[in-house]
Amino acid sequence: AELGGQRGFDPRSAIDGVKHLVMEKASTPVPLFSCLYFSVGFFAYMTARFQLNRKDHPMLNKLEYGRQGVGIVTESTPPQLSAGL
């Protein structure tokens, strides 16, 4: 599964008035690809959000990482992440 949702600052979807993370079936994976992006917590969430908003230029990608980091810090924690690991 991979993070779904709309592109932009906040990928969460409102369901019954509460913003939730929505997962979708991942496309055909590359073998051992998960090892490349293995992470937990804040960085895993930021990487998943970044994948939705990847740009064509490396500098724009760095700015996008910053934008997603600010978004995570300023938004309320989604119910799916509040339970912890």
ChimeraX commands (.cxc) that place a marker at each C-alpha (Angstrom):
marker #1 position 0.00,0.00,0.00 radius 0.5
marker #1 position 1.03,3.59,-0.47 radius 0.5
marker #1 position -0.28,6.92,0.70 radius 0.5
marker #1 position -3.13,8.16,-1.46 radius 0.5
marker #1 position -4.93,11.47,-1.41 radius 0.5
marker #1 position -4.68,14.68,-3.32 radius 0.5
marker #1 position -1.47,16.41,-4.28 radius 0.5
marker #1 position -0.53,19.52,-2.37 radius 0.5
marker #1 position 0.20,20.73,1.14 radius 0.5
marker #1 position -2.11,18.26,2.94 radius 0.5
marker #1 position -2.87,14.82,1.44 radius 0.5
marker #1 position -5.40,13.86,4.13 radius 0.5
marker #1 position -9.07,13.35,3.19 radius 0.5
marker #1 position -12.00,14.53,5.31 radius 0.5
marker #1 position -14.20,11.62,6.40 radius 0.5
marker #1 position -17.08,12.44,8.76 radius 0.5
marker #1 position -15.48,15.79,9.56 radius 0.5
marker #1 position -12.11,14.28,10.57 radius 0.5
marker #1 position -9.05,14.32,8.31 radius 0.5
marker #1 position -7.75,10.79,7.68 radius 0.5
marker #1 position -4.87,9.27,5.76 radius 0.5
marker #1 position -6.09,7.22,2.82 radius 0.5
marker #1 position -4.03,4.31,1.55 radius 0.5
marker #1 position -4.28,2.84,-1.93 radius 0.5
marker #1 position -2.90,-0.25,-3.61 radius 0.5
marker #1 position 0.67,0.36,-4.79 radius 0.5
marker #1 position 1.55,-0.14,-8.42 radius 0.5
marker #1 position 3.92,-2.94,-9.39 radius 0.5
marker #1 position 6.84,-2.63,-6.95 radius 0.5
marker #1 position 10.50,-2.82,-7.85 radius 0.5
marker #1 position 12.21,-5.75,-6.01 radius 0.5
marker #1 position 13.71,-4.62,-2.69 radius 0.5
marker #1 position 12.47,-1.07,-3.29 radius 0.5
marker #1 position 11.14,-0.91,0.26 radius 0.5
marker #1 position 14.69,-1.19,1.58 radius 0.5
marker #1 position 15.58,2.01,-0.27 radius 0.5
marker #1 position 12.92,4.01,1.56 radius 0.5
marker #1 position 12.69,2.10,4.85 radius 0.5
marker #1 position 11.97,4.55,7.61 radius 0.5
marker #1 position 9.58,5.01,10.51 radius 0.5
marker #1 position 7.85,7.91,12.16 radius 0.5
marker #1 position 8.23,11.48,10.99 radius 0.5
marker #1 position 10.58,10.75,8.07 radius 0.5
marker #1 position 8.46,7.89,6.75 radius 0.5
marker #1 position 5.36,10.10,6.79 radius 0.5
marker #1 position 7.27,12.96,5.13 radius 0.5
marker #1 position 8.64,10.64,2.42 radius 0.5
marker #1 position 5.16,9.25,1.70 radius 0.5
marker #1 position 3.76,12.79,1.38 radius 0.5
marker #1 position 6.70,13.84,-0.78 radius 0.5
marker #1 position 6.07,10.96,-3.22 radius 0.5
marker #1 position 2.66,12.45,-4.01 radius 0.5
marker #1 position 4.25,15.80,-4.87 radius 0.5
marker #1 position 7.55,14.88,-6.55 radius 0.5
marker #1 position 8.85,17.56,-8.96 radius 0.5
marker #1 position 11.02,17.42,-12.11 radius 0.5
marker #1 position 13.94,19.43,-10.72 radius 0.5
marker #1 position 16.15,18.43,-7.73 radius 0.5
marker #1 position 15.98,21.90,-6.16 radius 0.5
marker #1 position 12.18,21.88,-6.33 radius 0.5
marker #1 position 12.23,18.44,-4.67 radius 0.5
marker #1 position 14.28,19.81,-1.77 radius 0.5
marker #1 position 11.81,22.67,-1.36 radius 0.5
marker #1 position 8.96,20.14,-1.44 radius 0.5
marker #1 position 10.55,18.15,1.40 radius 0.5
marker #1 position 10.65,21.37,3.43 radius 0.5
marker #1 position 7.04,22.20,2.58 radius 0.5
marker #1 position 5.87,18.75,3.65 radius 0.5
marker #1 position 7.90,18.95,6.88 radius 0.5
marker #1 position 6.24,22.27,7.76 radius 0.5
marker #1 position 2.86,20.77,6.92 radius 0.5
marker #1 position 3.39,17.80,9.24 radius 0.5
marker #1 position 4.53,19.99,12.14 radius 0.5
marker #1 position 1.65,22.47,11.79 radius 0.5
marker #1 position -1.26,20.05,11.22 radius 0.5
marker #1 position -3.08,17.92,13.74 radius 0.5
marker #1 position -1.96,14.28,13.94 radius 0.5
marker #1 position -4.10,11.97,11.76 radius 0.5
marker #1 position -5.98,9.28,13.75 radius 0.5
marker #1 position -3.98,6.57,11.99 radius 0.5
marker #1 position -0.70,7.91,13.41 radius 0.5
marker #1 position -1.81,8.85,16.92 radius 0.5
marker #1 position -1.58,5.23,18.16 radius 0.5
marker #1 position 2.19,5.16,17.58 radius 0.5
marker #1 position 4.23,2.17,16.47 radius 0.5
marker link #1:1,2 radius 0.2
marker link #1:2,3 radius 0.2
marker link #1:3,4 radius 0.2
marker link #1:4,5 radius 0.2
marker link #1:5,6 radius 0.2
marker link #1:6,7 radius 0.2
marker link #1:7,8 radius 0.2
marker link #1:8,9 radius 0.2
marker link #1:9,10 radius 0.2
marker link #1:10,11 radius 0.2
marker link #1:11,12 radius 0.2
marker link #1:12,13 radius 0.2
marker link #1:13,14 radius 0.2
marker link #1:14,15 radius 0.2
marker link #1:15,16 radius 0.2
marker link #1:16,17 radius 0.2
marker link #1:17,18 radius 0.2
marker link #1:18,19 radius 0.2
marker link #1:19,20 radius 0.2
marker link #1:20,21 radius 0.2
marker link #1:21,22 radius 0.2
marker link #1:22,23 radius 0.2
marker link #1:23,24 radius 0.2
marker link #1:24,25 radius 0.2
marker link #1:25,26 radius 0.2
marker link #1:26,27 radius 0.2
marker link #1:27,28 radius 0.2
marker link #1:28,29 radius 0.2
marker link #1:29,30 radius 0.2
marker link #1:30,31 radius 0.2
marker link #1:31,32 radius 0.2
marker link #1:32,33 radius 0.2
marker link #1:33,34 radius 0.2
marker link #1:34,35 radius 0.2
marker link #1:35,36 radius 0.2
marker link #1:36,37 radius 0.2
marker link #1:37,38 radius 0.2
marker link #1:38,39 radius 0.2
marker link #1:39,40 radius 0.2
marker link #1:40,41 radius 0.2
marker link #1:41,42 radius 0.2
marker link #1:42,43 radius 0.2
marker link #1:43,44 radius 0.2
marker link #1:44,45 radius 0.2
marker link #1:45,46 radius 0.2
marker link #1:46,47 radius 0.2
marker link #1:47,48 radius 0.2
marker link #1:48,49 radius 0.2
marker link #1:49,50 radius 0.2
marker link #1:50,51 radius 0.2
marker link #1:51,52 radius 0.2
marker link #1:52,53 radius 0.2
marker link #1:53,54 radius 0.2
marker link #1:54,55 radius 0.2
marker link #1:55,56 radius 0.2
marker link #1:56,57 radius 0.2
marker link #1:57,58 radius 0.2
marker link #1:58,59 radius 0.2
marker link #1:59,60 radius 0.2
marker link #1:60,61 radius 0.2
marker link #1:61,62 radius 0.2
marker link #1:62,63 radius 0.2
marker link #1:63,64 radius 0.2
marker link #1:64,65 radius 0.2
marker link #1:65,66 radius 0.2
marker link #1:66,67 radius 0.2
marker link #1:67,68 radius 0.2
marker link #1:68,69 radius 0.2
marker link #1:69,70 radius 0.2
marker link #1:70,71 radius 0.2
marker link #1:71,72 radius 0.2
marker link #1:72,73 radius 0.2
marker link #1:73,74 radius 0.2
marker link #1:74,75 radius 0.2
marker link #1:75,76 radius 0.2
marker link #1:76,77 radius 0.2
marker link #1:77,78 radius 0.2
marker link #1:78,79 radius 0.2
marker link #1:79,80 radius 0.2
marker link #1:80,81 radius 0.2
marker link #1:81,82 radius 0.2
marker link #1:82,83 radius 0.2
marker link #1:83,84 radius 0.2
marker link #1:84,85 radius 0.2
view
